[in-house]
Amino acid sequence: MEQMMDAKIQAVHKHLDAFELRILERNEPTIDVTTFEMELARLRSDVDALLSLDEVVPETIPGVEEDEVVMSAFFGVTMPPPDPSRAAGKRHCSSEHTFDADEARRARKRKRQQFEKA
């Protein structure tokens, strides 16, 4: 039993020696620990700076006055009531249609009919 343990220990030492020789034969430059620590500190400071940007939320000034100016320019002093949800997207059967919209619709219909004939 003791001889088997000695043989295993010798095999492990043999593998360790081979590993050490491979490491020592490498031509790669070794990394200086202080240089590595300095680079790591610089990267940490960059990450901290990026993370701190999320914490700062700029306060926005509400643009109520600008919105009111625009809405009053479009609709005057009073705004029209919103369309009921069931009538949204449907045409009104009243005389609120403008002449230009009706004329444009008729012109498109005529062009489509002429295109279909051709």
Secondary structure by P-SEA (a helix, b strand, c coil): caaaaaaaaaaaaaaaaaaaaaaaacccccccaaaaaaaaaaaaaaaaaaaaaaabbbbbccaaaaaaaaaaaaccccccccccccccccccccccccaaaaaaaaaaaaaaaaaaac
